[in-house]
Amino acid sequence: MTAQGHLLFSVTCTLLAHQLQLTPALADASLWQTVPVALASALLPDLDHPNSLLGRRLPWISGPLSRLFGHRGFTHSLLAVGVGVWGLAQFQGPGFISVAVKDALIIGYLSHLLGDWLTPAGIPLFWPLRQRYHLPFLPLKSGGGYETAFCLLTLALAGYWVHGGQGLAAFALRMPAF
């Protein structure tokens, strides 16, 4: 999936996690808080690719990750998710990161893995084992119109479901006053 696809898909996943009340914190949090956080973490797994959007901006991280693990290696695994969850748990307590922000960071990261799982190349879910897993009946070729259409369609459906068919008008009504 491209960076654009990952960003769109992270919003979809955040809307669904909010609507399904995946965690109490996500259910109670404002989408204006959780969506930007999920967007921020949705591109993190591709730090292992020097030509990715983040990789070009953070070459001192991307280069070593790429040399150590290759693209779609460790950073695209459940082990990386576990390390990330453990790392976030180190910031417990008042004045640190809120539970809703932590949950949104995890949703954004997982949305990236789910997006790449939809592609024929798949992901090494149980890295360091090399076997890649992908969704066999919906090969979503990375890049191009099909990926964009899929991401926009899923986003539209999630937005419609979250806002009870009221479309963007309901979203705008919930916009915080600045």
N, C-alpha and C positions, 0 to 999 in steps of 0.2 A: 504494500500500500504506500502511496506517496504521503508526504507531509500533510498536504491538503486533505487527503482522505482520512488520515489519522486524526486531524483536528476536528473535522466534521463528525467522525464516528465517536470521538470522545464526548462531544456534546450530546449525541444520541444516547450513549451509555449513561451519562450523568442524569439526563432527563428520566431514563428508565429506572435507574437506581433510586432516584428521588420519588418517582411515582409508586414504585414497588415497595418503598420504605425499606430498602435493603438493610440499612442500619438506622437506629433511632436518630442519630446525629444528622444523617443525610436527609431523613424525612422532615426534620425540624428546620434544617438550614435553608437559607435563601439560595435560590438558583443563581442569584447575582454574586454570591460568595463562592459557590461550589464549581460553577462552570469555568470561570477563569483559572481556578486551581487545577481542574482536570485538564484544561487546555495546556497548562504549563508542563504537566507531567506526561502528557500523551506522546511527546516526542523523545522522552528520555531513553527508551530502549535503543533508539537509533544512534545514540552516542558512540556505538561501536562501529560506525561507518563514517570515515573522514569526509565523505562528500554529502552527508546528510545535512539538513538545515542546521541542526545544533552542532554537528561535527565540524562544519566549516567555521562556526563561531567559537568553538572550544577545541581547537586542534591539540592542545596539550593534554586533554582528556581523551579525545577521540582516537588519536594516533596510538597511544599505548593500549587502549581497549581493543582496537582493531588488530594490533599485532598479537595480543595475548589470546583473544577469543574469536576473532573473525566476525564478520557480519552475521547477525541472527545466530549468535552463539549464546554465551552466558546471559547477556542482557535480555534475551528473549525466552527465558526459562522461569519455571516456578521457583528455582533456587534464588534467582535475582529478586523475585517478588518477596520471598521470605526474608532475604537480607534487607530489603527495603522496609518491610514491615517492622523488622527488629530495629532498624535504625530509627524509624519514626517513633517507636516505643521509648526510645531514650530521651525523647522530648516531652515527657509526661509532666503534668503539674500546672499550677496557675501561672499565667504569664508566658507560657510556651505556646505551641501550636494547638489550636482547638481540635477536638475530635472530628468535627465536620471537615476541616481542612485536611486532616490526615486521611480520612475516608475518601475525600475527593482526589487526593494525590494517588491513592491506590486505584481508584476507579479509572483515572486517566491512564495510568500505567497498564492496567489490565485491558483497557480498551485497545491499546496498541497491540498487545499480544493477541487479542481476539481478532483484530483486523488482519494481522499477518497470518493467523491461523486459517482465515478464509481464502488465502491465496494458495495457488498450487505448490509454491516453494515450502509452505508450512513453517513451523517453528520447532526447535528442539526442546519441547516442554520439560523433559527430564534430563536436561544437560547435567553432567558431562556425557551422558549417553547421546550418541549422534543421531538416533532415529528422529525424524521430523514428523510432526503431526499436522494434518490439514483436514479441512472439511471436504470430503470426497465428492459430494453431490452439488456443490456450488463453487466451482473454481472461479474466484474473483481475480482476474488478471490485474496485476499492479499497474497503475497509471491508466490514462485514457478515459474515454467517455463512460464506459461501463462501470468503472470504479466510482467516478463522480456521481453518476446517476444512482447507483446503489446507496452511496453515502447520503445523498440529498433525499432520496426516498425514505430511507430509514429515519433520518432526522425529521422529516415532515410528519411521518406517522407517529413518532415519539412525541413530537410537539403537539400534534393534534390530540393524542391520548392524554397527555399531561394537562392540557388546558381545556379539556372537555369539549373539544370541537369549536372553541371560540377563536382559534387561530392566534395570530400575533397580537390582536387587540387585548386579550387576557394577559399576555406577557408584558405588554406595555403598561397596563394598569398596575402591575405589581412592581414596576420599576421604582427603585428607591429615589427619594427626593434628595438632591444634592445641594 
